[in-house]
Amino acid sequence: MPLTPANQAQLVRSSQKDQFYQSALRNSANEAFQTAAGSRRWLQWRREVELLTDLTYFTLTTFCGFQTLGEEYVGVVLVDSSQTRVPSLVRRLVFVLGHSLVPYLVERGLQSVERELEPESRGHSQRNEPWSRVWVSGWMRSLTPDQRGMCALLVRAVRHTLQRLHQLHTALFYMRGAFYHLSRRAAALSYLRLRPSDGDTSVRTSYGLLGALSLLQLLITALLQHNILRQRERPYREQRERPEGERHQRSSMTSLSDAPCGPRERCTLCLDQRSHSTATPCGHLFCWDCITVWSNNKAECPLCREKFSPHRLVYLRNYS
């Protein structure tokens, strides 16, 4: 009997089973390392311990040509793009490294850059710091303040792009039924099922509908984020479009009023004089940049903790 491609439900169930056994391996490895090296060393190296357990799990199974426990539980076998041959050693190596090592390196690099960009991190001792942050710190010392600001925007953009790419990939998997993970798509690895399954057509139809809804949600989210980005750039756009004489008048008035601002004129987030004053629904005032960045991470007022949506912020024009 010829083998047929595995459907979406089987691949999802196989991945969940693998994640269960990986979690059990991680817990055992973390407990052993914490007992042997102590809690301080474990907190410093726990990510590397988890990486090592994941590499060990997939090396002893996929890389060596065996089924993983999840694949064996569901009854599927890994094949290459021809769907007639077992994947080559190179394809299996690409999958193992892309599934475990690449996400670790990307996350470590982004976290190190973000922590180095924090103001309180400057001048901090690098003793007992992760190797990635020590390397990034040496590279970022040569950056100017403007370059550090661009770097912060780039890190934020990379995180959003990776998140949207993962969501898009998952939606395509629901619709087409192949490559549940990006690493398997990169290595062109697919699955054939070893046991017959009833109701395959209904399963694929249901997941196809779920994929279409996921694409619609992704499109709406992208449009909303684009709108938020345009609102964030509006104060700067209005300032650029203002006539040159008015801008010169405002700059001269600002230079004449360099006296220290009172507490009512300060932004409680940056502790500096408010620029482009913006009001929350509860009535508190902040800088436009400060409160938009804050509300995108935590949708509540920094002072009174009242919950609100970012689109309810009110930019105050002609407010001194």
FIBA-880066 format. One record per residue: x, y, z of N, C-alpha, C in turn. Coordinates in steps of 0.001 Angstrom, whole numbers, plus 500000, padded with zeros to 6 digits. Layout:
% FIBA-880066
XYZXYZXYZ;...
END
This chain:
% FIBA-880066
500840498811500000500000500000500000500878501243500000;500690502172499064501535503374499030501266504267500239;502334504914500682502209505829501815501680507174501330;500841507793502146500230509080501800500770510170502731;500739511441502285501232512528503152500431512637504442;501118512963505525500459513166506818499667514465506785;498539514483507503497726515698507532498176516613508671;497526517777508755497937518796509728497781518320511165;496689517616511457496450517177512834497550516233513306;498004515344512442499061514406512823500380515131513084;500702516129512255501949516862512452501913517701513721;500767518319514014500640519108515244500759518207516464;500094517049516420500145516117517548501558515578517748;502260515304516661503639514828516763504542515880517395;504386517145516972505199518220517538504903518429519022;503637518351519403503284518507520815503887517392521664;503903516181521128504481515059521874505989515234522022;506645515708520949508084515975521051508369517067522064;507557518120522084507749519195523050507577518691524479;506674517739524682506478517173526018507746516451526483;508317515621525625509528514882526005510734515817526104;510794516838525264511875517819525388511782518559526710;510580518897527134510397519588528412510845518706529574;510521517414529507510963516497530565512485516402530594;513120516340529417514585516303529356515201517583529908;514616518724529557515133519998530058515057520074531571;513934519671532124513782519719533588514819518844534280;515040517650533749516031516755534354517439517335534235;517775517881533061519103518460532876519297519692533759;518270520522533891518381521713534744518569521328536207;517830520335536660517984519896538054519378519339538311;519891518546537359521230517976537533522298519063537529;522188520026536599523179521091536527523110521996537751;521892522286538227521756523140539405522334522462540643;522132521161540754522685520425541895524208520384541846;524767520223540645526218520083540515526939521427540574;526374522471539936527089523743539817526546524844540715;525369524656541309524783525687542143523801526563541380;522970527267542138521902528065541516522445529235540714;523531529847541177524060531015540479524553530641539086;525332529569539007525817529106537708524665528642536822;523668528011537443522536527518536658521749528677536031;521534529765536813520834530917536262521602531540535098;522923531470535157523738532053534103523757531191532843;523679529877533006523854528963531882522619528135531573;521454528478532092520281527624531884519859527567530413;520011528667529682519668528652528254520564527687527492;521859527676527829522783526768527159522497525307527521;522071525075528761521703523710529158520496523234528352;519502524086528193518322523718527412518676523502525942;519584524344525413520035524150524033520719522800523875;521556522442524827522276521175524751521313519985524790;520266520067525634519297518967525692518515518854524381;518139519996523773517423519938522490518300519355521395;519562519785521347520475519237520346520678517741520557;520771517325521809520936515902522094519713515105521656;518524515613521928517291514905521574517190514699520067;517406515762519282517253515639517833518463514980517171;519639515040517810520792514333517258520625512829517381;520122512368518537519940510932518760518744510371518003;517884511223517485516705510737516758516790511093515277;516492512333514925516423512725513513517777512627512817;518827513168513426520131513186512765520670511772512548;520386510874513486520855509488513356519947508637512467;518871509211511939518011508483511024516869507742511671;516555508064512939515459507397513640514268508349513776;513116507786514104511946508602514399512087509244515770;511543510437515916511417511003517255510266510310517981;510173510544519273509105509900520044507734510389519584;507644511654519193506375512173518682506006511550517348;506975511396516450506710510766515157506306509310515321;506959508621516247506602507221516495505214507110517114;504850508055517966503540508032518616502412508208517595;502613509116516636501578509395515647501617508396514495;502818507889514179502950506973513068503268507665511759;504260508559511785504690509246510564506194509055510412;506662509172509171508087509006508885508555510192508051;509796510619508302510368511787507651510959511401506288;510649512202505256511177511961503908511645513297503329;512382513219502210512851514435501572511796514967500617;512165515940499790511192516602498921510611515671497862;511331514597497501510792513645496529509716512742497122;509643512670498463508683511832499187508852510346498861;510044509979498431510345508563498158511624508100498830;512421509040499375513705508689499972513821509262501381;514640508597502168514972509105503501515860510339503328;515684511377504122516500512597503952517987512317504097;518775513041503347520225512889503420520752513427504745;522009513113505021522628513566506271522694515084506336;522941515722505201523041517187505182521690517815505504;520613517290504918519282517829505210518926517660506679;519268516535507241518970516308508664519789517233509550;521032517496509161521866518421509929521303519838509849;520855520264508662520248521592508510519025521715509403;518208520659509463517023520719510317517391520828511793;518321520001512259518680519998513689519247521354514098;520160521902513294520752523205513630519728524326513497;518902524282512452517900525326512273516795525282513308;516506524111513844515421523973514820515860524331516240;517152524155516553517618524361517929518640525483518050;519689525446517232520798526387517413520478527776516884;519885527873515703519622529191515100518674530033515957;517516529508516437516667530334517318517381530793518583;518241529930519135518997530316520338519935531484520034;520667531412518926521607532474518587520885533793518306;519765533726517597519008534949517288518478535588518565;517877534789519447517306535330520690518397535882521600;519515535184521702520630535661522523521165536993522004;521326537079520686521840538313520110520918539490520331;519603539295520114518650540385520305518575540812521770;518556539851522686518515540186524112519762540956524543;520910540562524038522149541248524414522144542695523921;521667542913522690521596544278522159520610545111522962;519441544537523290518436545277524060518963545665525436;519642544756526103520164545069527438521291546087527360;522079546035526302523158546996526162522617548383525854;521439548464525248520839549758524925520164550404526125;519938549652527209519325550227528399520285551214529049;519789552408529457520698553419530028521433552932531265;520770552139532113521421551732533360522486550681533134;522561550140531896523563549105531638524933549682531335;525025550986531066526310551578530734527191551629531973;528414551207531789529322551185532918529120550012533838;528230549103533496527970547927534328529099546932534156;529443546278535213530519545299535160530123544124534280;531058543641533462530795542539532558531150541200533165;531488541171534422531795539908535064530522539070535189;530634537798534889529518536844534942528413537164533940;528723537980532935527743538264531893527821537187530817;526715536903530090526777535942528995527779536377527943;528343535362527244529356535668526219528800536564525133;527516536402524814526937537203523738526900538680524115;526574538989525369526503540386525768527888541006525845;528898540244526266530257540763526299530714541137524897;530400540291523899530782540582522511530020541787521982;528708541853522257527902542971521770528325544269522434;528678544216523723529091545424524431530345546024523807;531302545183523450532509545690522806532233546305521449;531231545759520742530894546303519426530121547610519531;529253547769520547528376548927520641529039550128521301;530211549955521880530886551105522482531255552156521440;531464551723520216531885552652519171530718553362518501;529474553065518897528312553665518250528002555029518853;527564555955518014527113557262518474525693557144519022;525205558165519766523821558099520271522786557917519169;522981558576518026522030558400516921522056556975516395;523247556403516301523354555023515836522750554045516834;522869554343518119522238553481519122520713553552519018;520195554754518735518756554866518544518277554081517328;519019554167516235518670553387515044518771551892515325;519742551516516133519906550109516484518717549609517301;518203550446518212517026550066518997515809549870518095;515625550783517123514518550624516180514690549367515341;515917549055514951516170547871514144515865546594514917;516253546554516197515969545370517015514471545169517159;513737546267517399512286546164517518511661545677516205;512179546185515091511650545767513784511948544299513510;513135543835513898513480542425513691512567541521514510;512294541903515756511403541091516590510006541018515985;509459542162515558508121542158514953508109541353513658;509175541471512865509238540735511605509287539234511834;510088538794512796510167537365513093508839536831513604;508165537623514437506865537191514946505844537073513821;505791538062512941504839538001511822505199536895510843;506486536651510636506908535571509747506478534218510297;506615534038511602506174532787512220504662532622512093;503911533690512307502455533607512166502051533299510725;502727533924509761502433533661508353502748532215507995;503872531724508486504255530339508203503243529362508793;502780529623510017501784528745510635500477528759509858;500052529938509391498818530023508603498945529242507294;500102529347506633500320528584505402500333527085505664;500870526689506814500839525271507162499407524781507347;498586525562508023497194525162508203496477525006506854;496828525839505890496143525798504607496677524702503688;497983524462503718498583523535502752498981522206503365;499186522158504700499444520881505362500864520379505277;501856521252505093503254520822505031504124521821505776;505262521324506294506279522176506933505701522922508135;505479522189509225504957522819510434505981523766511048;507275523491510866508333524351511402509134524966510258;509644526176510494510476526842509496511731526035509187;512278525350510185513485524556509966513217523404509009;512025522798509091511690521725508150511461522273506736;510915523467506641510766524085505327512138524395504722;513073524887505553514416525199505052515130523937504564;514916522812505248515550521554504849514707520749503865;513500521247503522512592520564502578512284519152503054;511861519019504312511512517722504890510002517648505075;509404516566504647507966516349504804507728514985505437;506456514666505682506103513447506400505130512601505591;505313511291505716504349510317505212503824509519506393;502559509165506357501971508431507471502049506935507194;502288506187508260502439504743508170501134504004508391;500150504676508996498875504029509290497750504780508581;496734504077508109495601504765507464494831505600508473;494246506692507983493502507604508858492167507937508221;491102507876509014489764508199508526489517509700508647;488690510209507758488306511616507831489401512579507459;490322512166506558491439513038506191490951514300505480;489929514162504638489425515316503892488821516362504823;488051515921505801487443516875506737488501517570507590;489555516831507951490629517437508740491325518535507941;491645518249506685492324519244505858491425520448505591;490121520214505408489199521330505188489113522227506419;489026521599507604488933522378508849490194523209509069;491349522595508853492593523337509038492772524411507961;492262524153506748492321525180505717491523526416506089;490342526198506694489545527326507171490262528075508289;490896527318509192491662527956510269492821528772509711;493469528267508654494556529016508040494078530306507400;492906530268506744492360531486506141492039532525507211;491468532092508331491184533024509423492467533582510025;493498532746510100494786533221510625495399534268509712;495287534077508401495790535086507459495018536394507582;493701536287507765492893537497507941493297538240509208;493500537512510295493933538138511546495306538794511372;496213538139510660497543538702510437497459539980509620;496576540007508619496410541204507803495856542360508625;494847542093509468494271543146510311495310543678511292;496101542774511884497143543199512821498182544066512136;498567543695510913499549544500510178498997545892509872;497731545977509508497123547281509224497063548149510481;496701547543511619496639548298512868498023548796513275;499033547957513125500384548393513479500876549494512548;500500549405511278500864550474510341500204551790510743;498951551718511202498257552926511657498912553512512899;499322552645513830500003553114515040501329553772514678;502040553183513712503319553761513295503119555132512660;502071555295511870501799556608511271501419557630512327;500658557220513340500319558142514418501564558554515196;502489557624515366503714557935516098504584558917515324;504555558822514009505363559725513191504666561054512927;503393561213513297502648562426512975503249563690513564;503678563699514849504272564945515372505498565390514585;506342564436514190507537564806513441507169565270512034;506152564655511443505734565067510115505156566485510138;504375566792511178503803568130511288504893569169511533;505912568781512275506995569720512536507792570004511260;507983568949510435508700569155509179507893570002508188;506550569836508222505702570575507288505426571997507736;505782572364508973505540573705509473506424574701508723;505952575891508409506776576883507698508071577183508438;509097577549507665510426577768508230510418578907509250;509657579975508976509626581099509906509030580730511241;507953579937511193507325579510512446508241578604513239;508952577722512512509880576833513217511005577629513860;511509578656513135512573579482513689512075580256514900;510817580724514825510243581459515958510100580562517171;509645579331516917509486578399518034510833578040518645;511857577835517784513167577482518317513761578623519126;513534579876518675514050581018519433513332581163520760;512002580918520738511257580987521997511716579895522942;512048578729522394512518577638523246513872577963523851;514741578611523043516057578949523564515971580011524643;514956580889524558514805581914525592514211581352526873;513584580223526778512940579640527968513665578391528407;514976578511528571515773577363528977515788577185530488;514976577942531192514923577783532647514386576402532986;514800575851534138514322574523534508512795574485534563;512234573425533977510777573305533938510261572789535264;509028573168535589508419572718536823507938571290536730;507504570728537859507074569338537859505872569089536964;505012570092536779503837569909535928504210569841534450;505405570349534098505815570351532704506716569177532360;507000568325533327507888567197533090507103565942532713;507716565139531895507184563806531599507713562845532656;506830562119533311507254561222534387507937559960533874;507951559757532569508633558587532020510094558885531698;510351560014530999511732560365530661512334561377531623;511509561930532538511951562915533533512547564158532876;512081564468531679512532565657530971511309566492530607;511536567684530073510413568527529675509614567838528579;508292567887528726507423567194527781507571567755526379;507628566876525396507608567273523989506457566538523320;505668567271522533504484566703521878503559566065522931;503055566918523809502254566428524937501089565566524460;500905564460525169499856563488524835499150563097526114;497826562995526054497015562690527226496481561265527142;496500560599528286495850559297528403494369559509528721;493527558484528574492107558649528902491860559089530344;492798558779531259492628559179532655493085560615532899;493682561290531891494031562702532019495479562995532307;496350562025532427497758562280532693498483562581531381;499515563431531480500236563926530307501640563340530252;502067562980529032503394562418528797503884562891527438;505157562634527138505656562827525785504985561816524858;504804562210523603504176561291522647505009560021522474;506316560163522276507160558985522089507154558093523325;507247558713524493507335557929525737506074557093525957;504901557713525841503667557005526181503280556005525098;503619556272523816503295555288522783504141554032522929;505433554200523209506278553030523443505814552277524683;505478553015525741504993552383526976503700551601526722;502724552221526045501425551574525859501494550384524917;502467550371523994502623549201523130503134547998523902;503869548250524992504359547153525823503421546833526988;502791547867527546501906547677528698500770548690528584;499565548192528299498427549077528013497777549568529303;498504550395530038497976550993531258498723552285531535;498094553176532302498717554447532642499889554216533592;501048554809533341502187554609534242501968555158535643;501030556115535799500819556738537107499716556058537898;498511555982537306497375555452538056497038554007537700;497724553416536719497537552019536308496166551744535714;495493552765535229494214552530534562494461551918533186;493710550863532859493881550188531586493298551031530452;493974551019529290493447551706528112494113551110526882;493474551309525727494037550861524453494897551971523862;496000551630523165496883552668522606496172553636521666;495123553193520975494461554094520037493641555180520740;493494555096522070492737556106522812493624557255523302;494912557231523004495790558338523357495396559571522546;495466560734523168495062561989522521496309562894522417;496708563151521183497827564068520943497319565505521013;497909566313521898497436567667522154498165568657521267;497468569160520276498066570186519397497979571553520071;498985572399519799499027573778520309498901573831521825;499457572809522495499414572779523962500803573134524468;500868574174525307502164574621525831502377574048527208;
END
